[in-house]
Amino acid sequence: MLRWEEAPEGPALVLLDQTLLPAEEAELRCTDVPALVEAIRTLAVRGAPLLGIAGAYGVALAAARGYDVEESAGLLERARPTAVNLGRGVRAAADAHRRVLAGGGSAEAAASAALGAAEELHRADAEASRRMASHGLALLGELLPGGGYRLLTHCNSGALVSGGEGTAFAVALAAHRAGELRRLWVDETRPLLQGARLTAFEAARNGMPYSLLADNAAGSLFAAGEVDAVVIGADRIAADGSVANKVGSYPLAVLARYHHVPFVVVAPTTTLDVSTARGDSIEIEQRPGREVTEFTPPRAGADAARDGGVSLAPLGAQAYNPAFDVTPPGLVTAVVTEEGVLSPVTGGGIAELCARSRRVSMS
Ligand SMILES: CSC[C@@H](O)[C@@H](O)C(=O)COP(=O)(O)O
């Protein structure tokens, strides 16, 4: 969903602008770091794994175009706080760049090392996605031996956020290809509608049986016995197994527990963060209140910050708009990574997965 482009006037990072989906599939060419930072803040590029990849390419872009790499890395890393992948991707490329310079290499060689780190991260994420889909499908087979799954998902975790086919969505897609997906329930995911705009778009593209629901309809769906499992992604998993993901994930976990339905988190090991001890230490991004009080339809050239949208509330209404919430490990049935499945979710298990991944992944 993004690519590096070499052009006579210099390199660019080309993104599919997710703010315009599903109305329009348009590309956004970032030729400098401020443009990429803006694309990250406005969610033109989004989702934990892709943020890591974009951040790494951002450092490569700064290096290739002769900007101050350390300063650019700082700007990128601070663009959004919750997904641990962003800082990780940025640091992986910045470290590669720094190592070459420290060894007496040229600026060109350092830039090429930063690009190599970004490409490696991109490739490794595609591979992780394949392995998560396979582990996740096997897990569903164990949890739901009857087959014919009705899966509920939240936000967007497919190819739009990944070097491959995604995280939780990739598991649902694998179930579909295996002939075992009876229905994908797609939460619309207020206020920015990643479910309605993006997951439904990906489900339709893949010919999956899906239905969209307003987030507040989930309770009645569980009560009607229509959900066999919840599958969601993650933006950061703390050392104790707490899972930060799109706001609205935690209420689904509570519902799932009450209704004895498995709640499965699918995330690459690059989303595990053992340096954050507990869920309440995870920084939760607070977004502008107007995302709740106004609606800006996806359309070419629209910019919610500049144009505003259609008012949904009285002028001057205050709003609470956290982008993420945290689900405690006790409510999570399993965490599926490319290195295997952890169930039950414990701090020791997270540390073990993380240690295993260090051989293949980044610090
Ligand atoms: C692999 S997707 C996991 C998460 O990144 C996803 O569920 C999510 O919360 C994305 O939030 P967003 O604010 O759209 O970047």
The ligand as an ORCA input file, in Angstrom:
! r2SCAN-3c Opt
* xyz 0 1
  C      -2.763     -4.127     12.081
  S      -3.967     -3.190     12.418
  C      -3.914     -2.905     14.148
  C      -4.232     -1.530     14.468
  O      -3.238     -0.673     13.964
  C      -5.626     -1.102     13.992
  O      -6.581     -1.971     14.530
  C      -5.859      0.291     14.463
  O      -6.276      0.502     15.574
  C      -5.466      1.383     13.555
  O      -5.792      2.645     14.062
  P      -5.626      3.920     13.128
  O      -5.975      5.061     14.038
  O      -6.574      3.757     11.996
  O      -4.182      3.962     12.686
*
